[in-house]
Amino acid sequence: MNAKLRQYIASIAAAATMLLTTISHARHELTVFGGGGDATAQALCLPGQRLVGFAGRTGLWVDRIQPVCAKQGKNPVATGMYYGGAGGGESTGFCPRNWDMSNAAELYVTRGRQVASINFVCRSRATGETMDVKFGNPAYHGKCPGSSFFSVGNCDINLDYGSFQRCPADEVPIGFNVRYGKHVNAIGLICGRL
């Protein structure tokens, strides 16, 4: 191999390393809250898309979850794999076209074993108007007396974590990390710049 070819290969390798480093730093993973689950996964929207909601199955809690993503100016679409079991019934919760998810709060069953629902705020890109959206069963939302944490069922413990999640000002949700089994046990948003 001549010197010029070696130099060319070295410069390509350096550029690839720099690109991979830049891509890995472009994501900001928020804390995953909730129970342990049997498996873990990362659900990301396609490049150029943002997370605008969730699809799946819900009953007393969230049984199955799948990301709903949208490109600017396009309709939201459930995409990628789903995680969890077959309990509950079909359910969706997502922002309308040209609206972005601005923050999310997960509500948990007692002792934080499963995600009961995900409540999030959508913001219009055109007007700044906001609306609340829920993915899960709103009939089972509750606040334990004397606690700032939300729980479903018996309020015999204080959950030792908060679940409010907001991306930094210059980022938007682009996916989530999830722990799951027969149910969705825990979730944490992944933020990034488009």
N, C-alpha and C positions, 0 to 999 in steps of 0.2 A: 504494500500500500504506500503510495507516495505521500509526501508531506502535505500537499495541498488537500488531498482527499481526507487525510487524518484531521486536518484543521477544520474542514467542512463538517465532518461527522461530529467533532467536538463542539462546534458552534450550534449544531442542531440539538445535541444532547443538552447543552446549557439552556437553550431557548425552551426546550420541552420541560426541563426542571423548573425554570422560572414560571412557565405557564401553569404547571401543576400546582406550584406553590401559590400562585395568585388565585387559582380556582379554589383551592382548599381554604384560603383565608376569606373568600367571598361569602362563605356561609357562616352563620352565627347560630349555634344550637342552644336553645333555651332549656332549662332544667326539665327533665321528665318527672312528673309527679304521679303518684298512685301506687298500685299494688305491683307485685312481682311478675305475674304472667308466666307462661311456659316458653315464650319465644320473644325475640325482639326484631324489629325491622325499621327501615327508614323509607318513608314514602315521599318522593320529590316530584314536583310538577316538572314538565318539560322545560328546557331552557327558554327564557322569554315569557314564561307564564308565571302567574302568582296563585297561591292558594286562596280560594274564596269561600270554601265551605267543605262540607262532608256529606257522604252518602253511606248507606249501609243498612243495618238492621238494629232496631231498638225495641225494648220492652220496659222492664223495671229499670234497666240500665242499658248502656251501649253494648250490643252483642257483636257487631261487625262494623268496621270503618274503612272507608276508601276516600282518597282526596278528590275534591272537586276543584278544578283549576280553570283559569281563563287567561287568554292573551288580551291585551288592551283592545277594546272595540269588538271583541268576540263574545259569544255566549258561553257561560260556564258549562263544563262537561266533567262528569265523573270519569276518572282516568286511572290507569295503573291497577295494581293488585288491591284486593281487600284483605283485611286482617281481622280475625275473630271467628266466631261460630255462627250457627244457623238459627239461634233463638230469636224471639221477638218478631217484628214485622218490618217490611221495607220502610225506610225513612230517609229524608234528605233535609238539609238545612244549608243554604248558601246565599251569598250576596247576589243581587241582580247584576245584569250586564253593566259594565263601566263603574262598578262600585268595588271598593277594596275592603278586605278584612283589616281592621285597625288594632284590635286586641281580642283576647279570648280568656275565658275563665272556665276551668273544668270543675264540675260538681261531682262529689264522690259518694258512694254508699258508705255506710258506717264502717269505720276502721280503714277506709280508703282502699278497699280491695278491687272495686270496679269503678269505671267512669260512669256516673249516672247520666250526665249530659254535658254538652259543651255549649256555653253561651258566648256569643261573640258580637262585636259591633261592626257594622258595615258603614263605610263612608263613601258618599258620592264624589267621584273625581270632578264633576262639573260644578256642583253647588256647595259641597262640604257638609250637606245634610247627613245625619246619621240615623240608623235604625238598628234595633236589636234582633238577632236571629238565634234560634235554639236548634241544636241537633241532639235529640234525646227525648225523654218523656217529661214534659213540663209538669205533669201532675205529681211527680215525685220530687220536685225541688223543695228544699227546706233549709232553714237556717237553725242550727242548734242554739238554744238559749245560752247567752253568756259567752258565745264564741264568735270570732270574726270569720270563721271558716264554715263553708257550706257542707252539709252532709245529708244523706237520705237514710231514713230508718231511725234506729235508736240513737240518741245523742249521748251515749254513755262515755265518750272520750272526746277530747279536743284533738283534732288532727294537728300534727306537729309540722305542717307545711302549708304554705299558701299556694294558690294555683293560678293567680292572675298572670297573664303573659302578654307582653307588648314588645314588638320589635323596636329596635332603635329608630330614631326619626328618619334616617336615610335608607331604611330597609323595609321590605314587606315580607309577609309569610310566603314561603315557597314550598313548604312541605312540613312533615312532622316525623318525630321518632315515636314509636309505639311499642308497648309491651302488651302481649295478648295471649290468649288460650281459647277457651270456649267463649270468653267475653273479652272486651277491651279493658285492660287493667290499668294502663297508664299512658299518658301522652304528653309530648312537649313539642312546641313549635320550632321550626327551622326557619330562620330569617335570611334574607340575602338582598343584594342589589340587582336590579334587572338591567 
